[in-house]
Amino acid sequence: MLIKGEGLKSIVVYYSQTGNTKKIAHAIHRGLKKASQTGDQYDIARLKDVSPRDMVNYDLIGIGSPIMELREPLNVTEFIDGMKPVDGKHAFVFNTHGCLPSWYMANVVPRLIQRGLTVIGWNDWFGSVVYPFIMKPYLTDGHPDAIDLEEAEHFGAEMVERSRRIYKGETQLIPKLPTGKAYDEIYNPVPMEPTPEYLAFLKAVPRVAKVNREKCKYPKCTHCIDNCPTGCIDFSSGEFSIRFDSKRCITCYLCEQTCPNGAIEVDYTEGTPLHDVGVKTLFLPILEHMEKQGRFRRLVPLKDIKYEDNRPWKLKHPHFKIDY
């Protein structure tokens, strides 16, 4: 409960790699600020810069990240699990993705409720995709744009206003996350059942990366270790390779894509053409379906999508810089 005479203390906590989620998080934060009253506190922080145990100090907590492997990345899961029980406090959830929200809401919302939080809202936005196998431009490139950011700002303001009213007793404003078929109609409108072509791609995904010791500057450089979202890179044993089939790895290939020296070597050649077929048979039909529903605004014409050579992994390192 809010303490009488004190303002609403809110925070937006986000994890972002390429900047999509960061843009949305900051737009939401602007909304919090616009809807604030005298005495309110509105903070924003990267996931790695705050302690989950400090969330007990806030009345309204927003948590967001990109979607990876159809759900939240492991660092978000562990952040929520590391929170102290915060009975009565409010939370909201947001994410960015290149196709569907999938199981993000279904995983994150119940997890927050288990920590004693009342989840008062959730939302998602499309974002540009940077992934070694993805052709550029990609189907959802251009997002989030000005329209998306304006929506995010309104969402932030709505969360503050809703939180304040719920604290005053309007508990009928607390939404209930759909389940089963109702959930799928919103977040999985086309069943995410991998086609044979996409299953073939998954089998061809590289499972190990070699570390070129002539290029690698470890221990002076620990870029990949410091920025791995799941903390599963460790060279201290003297083993200079990275396994992408560990229980913690989410195969985001962030280490290879952002290594400033190009020291992490991955063979993407077998998986790339198979991924193209997967895009055509799985992701493209989903986005076309959502476009007909008015839930996806196409910014890149289909004629501009080239299924040939324009891949991030063929570019000079780093393929992109982590957005701080």
C-alpha positions, -999 to +999 in steps of 0.1 A: +000+000+000+010+036-006+020+054+025-003+084+030+015+117+022+042+100+001+043+100-037+043+069-060+077+054-064+081+038-098+110+022-118+114+008-153+140-020-155+150-032-189+174-055-207+184-045-243+210-057-268+205-037-299+185-008-285+149-018-294+138-025-258+158+005-246+139+029-268+105+014-256+117+015-220+126+052-222+094+060-239+075+043-211+096+062-186+086+095-203+050+084-198+056+078-161+071+112-158+042+130-176+016+113-154+035+120-122+023+142-094+042+162-069+063+139-047+064+110-072+096+092-080+102+078-115+135+059-121+148+039-150+177+014-151+193-014-170+187-048-156+224-053-148+227-020-129+201-026-102+196-053-076+164-073-077+163-071-039+160-033-042+126-036-060+110-037-026+116+000-024+092+008-053+054+009-055+053+003-093+079-019-112+081-022-149+102-050-164+110-055-201+133-072-225+135-087-260+120-121-266+145-150-271+135-185-280+098-176-277+101-164-240+120-141-217+158-145-215+173-162-185+186-130-169+151-117-167+139-149-151+166-148-125+161-111-118+125-118-109+133-149-089+159-128-070+133-102-058+122-102-022+085-109-017+067-076-023+031-082-013+008-055-025+032-037-048+023-033-085+041-044-117+038-042-154+055-061-182+067-052-217+088-067-245+100-063-281+101-091-307+105-098-344+074-120-348+052-128-318+051-122-280+047-160-278+051-173-242+066-141-227+035-129-209+025-164-199+059-169-182+066-135-167+032-124-154+027-155-132+063-153-120+058-118-108+026-128-091+045-155-073+067-128-058+036-111-043+032-084-070-001-074-085+005-072-123-016-043-136-007-044-173+015-057-201+023-048-237+046-057-266+061-040-297+078-051-329+115-044-332+143-046-358+161-079-356+199-084-356+207-121-357+235-138-376+211-157-399+186-129-405+187-112-439+188-074-438+165-057-442+143-080-421+105-082-421+101-061-389+129-036-395+121+000-389+103-008-356+101+007-330+092+039-349+077+072-337+042+056-336+055+028-314+073+051-291+042+073-287+021+042-279+048+032-253+046+067-237+008+064-234+012+029-219+036+043-192+012+071-183-017+046-182+003+023-158+009+052-134-028+063-134-040+027-131-017+020-103-027+051-084-064+042-087-059+006-077-040+017-046-071+038-038-093+007-039-104+004-075-093-033-077-117-039-106-090-023-128-066-052-122-065-071-156-065-109-158-041-125-183-059-147-207-051-184-208-055-213-232-071-205-265-079-169-255-041-163-249-032-179-282-056-158-301-037-127-289-001-138-286+001-169-308-026-161-335-009-186-358+003-217-341+041-216-336+045-252-347+079-254-364+078-266-400+101-294-412+123-268-428+126-248-396+134-280-377+162-287-401+175-252-394+175-259-356+196-290-362+221-270-382+225-242-357+261-240-346+267-255-312+302-244-305+324-213-312+362-214-314+381-186-298+410-174-320+438-169-294+458-147-318+429-122-319+415-127-284+428-102-258+417-121-227+422-114-198+427-078-207+395-078-227+365-095-211+338-080-233+320-113-241+321-125-205+308-092-191+280-089-216+267-125-218+231-122-206+232-156-189+268-155-176+277-188-193+311-178-207+342-186-186+378-188-199+394-191-164+399-228-168+420-223-199+394-237-222+390-212-250+357-222-267+321-214-262+294-240-262+259-229-274+242-261-261+247-255-224+216-253-202+221-215-197+230-204-232+201-188-252+219-189-285+217-152-291+253-152-305+258-118-288+294-128-279+304-135-316+284-106-330+299-079-307+334-092-301+355-060-308+384-081-322+365-107-341+381-134-320+350-156-317+346-177-348+313-194-357+304-213-389+270-200-399+272-212-436+251-244-432+223-228-411+218-196-431+200-210-462+179-233-440+169-203-419+157-185-450+133-213-457+121-211-421+114-174-425+094-180-456+074-210-442+069-198-406+076-162-398+063-146-431+029-162-429+025-152-392+033-116-400+010-115-430-018-128-408-011-102-382-010-075-409-045-085-421-057-082-385-042-047-382-017-057-355+014-053-376+024-023-396+048-033-424+076-007-428+098-027-452+081-037-485+084-074-493+101-066-525+130-052-505+136-085-486+166-102-501+171-139-493+208-138-504+240-125-491+233-095-468+240-112-434+254-096-402+279-125-398+295-115-431+302-079-419+333-066-402+334-070-364+317-059-343+284-065-363+268-041-339+276-024-306+256-033-275+233-003-268+242+011-234 
